[in-house]
Amino acid sequence: MTMTCFYETLKSRFVARAKYRRTLHELSRLPLDTALDLDIYPGDIRRIAAEAVYGAARA
């Protein structure tokens, strides 16, 4: 693995992690009644955020 490839991989992982954290934050800020209307249960927020960013296989 070249250094350029290493840094590109590292950068893409940081970007994905930032997207995950942003998605997690947004979902956790939903009012409970709105979340439940969307079938989002508080215990599922981490899984939903991970699926949204990393795909279903990662969750």
One Martini backbone bead per residue (centre of mass of N, CA, C, O) as a GRO file, in nm:
protein
   59
    1MET     BB    1   0.095   0.038   0.025
    2THR     BB    2   0.062   0.349  -0.027
    3MET     BB    3   0.054   0.658   0.105
    4THR     BB    4  -0.178   0.765  -0.065
    5CYS     BB    5  -0.373   0.536  -0.006
    6PHE     BB    6  -0.372   0.565   0.297
    7TYR     BB    7  -0.482   0.860   0.307
    8GLU     BB    8  -0.743   0.807   0.152
    9THR     BB    9  -0.858   0.602   0.349
   10LEU     BB   10  -0.851   0.779   0.598
   11LYS     BB   11  -1.028   1.005   0.487
   12SER     BB   12  -1.283   0.832   0.426
   13ARG     BB   13  -1.324   0.744   0.723
   14PHE     BB   14  -1.361   1.026   0.842
   15VAL     BB   15  -1.604   1.104   0.671
   16ALA     BB   16  -1.788   0.872   0.760
   17ARG     BB   17  -1.781   0.936   1.062
   18ALA     BB   18  -1.905   1.217   1.036
   19LYS     BB   19  -2.170   1.121   0.913
   20TYR     BB   20  -2.253   0.941   1.145
   21ARG     BB   21  -2.258   1.159   1.369
   22ARG     BB   22  -2.462   1.344   1.229
   23THR     BB   23  -2.691   1.138   1.204
   24LEU     BB   24  -2.712   1.069   1.502
   25HIS     BB   25  -2.778   1.355   1.596
   26GLU     BB   26  -3.034   1.399   1.429
   27LEU     BB   27  -3.195   1.155   1.538
   28SER     BB   28  -3.173   1.233   1.848
   29ARG     BB   29  -3.341   1.517   1.795
   30LEU     BB   30  -3.592   1.389   1.766
   31PRO     BB   31  -3.891   1.373   1.837
   32LEU     BB   32  -4.058   1.114   1.959
   33ASP     BB   33  -4.319   1.132   1.787
   34THR     BB   34  -4.172   1.149   1.516
   35ALA     BB   35  -4.005   0.893   1.533
   36LEU     BB   36  -4.247   0.699   1.568
   37ASP     BB   37  -4.383   0.775   1.298
   38LEU     BB   38  -4.102   0.657   1.152
   39ASP     BB   39  -4.007   0.397   1.307
   40ILE     BB   40  -3.817   0.526   1.540
   41TYR     BB   41  -3.625   0.393   1.782
   42PRO     BB   42  -3.404   0.472   2.020
   43GLY     BB   43  -3.246   0.185   1.997
   44ASP     BB   44  -3.201   0.230   1.660
   45ILE     BB   45  -3.018   0.473   1.586
   46ARG     BB   46  -2.737   0.349   1.539
   47ARG     BB   47  -2.819   0.151   1.317
   48ILE     BB   48  -2.937   0.356   1.118
   49ALA     BB   49  -2.682   0.527   1.085
   50ALA     BB   50  -2.499   0.298   0.985
   51GLU     BB   51  -2.668   0.222   0.736
   52ALA     BB   52  -2.662   0.503   0.599
   53VAL     BB   53  -2.339   0.506   0.573
   54TYR     BB   54  -2.228   0.184   0.548
   55GLY     BB   55  -2.455  -0.006   0.545
   56ALA     BB   56  -2.601  -0.310   0.615
   57ALA     BB   57  -2.339  -0.486   0.668
   58ARG     BB   58  -2.221  -0.308   0.911
   59ALA     BB   59  -2.470  -0.336   1.116
   0.00000   0.00000   0.00000
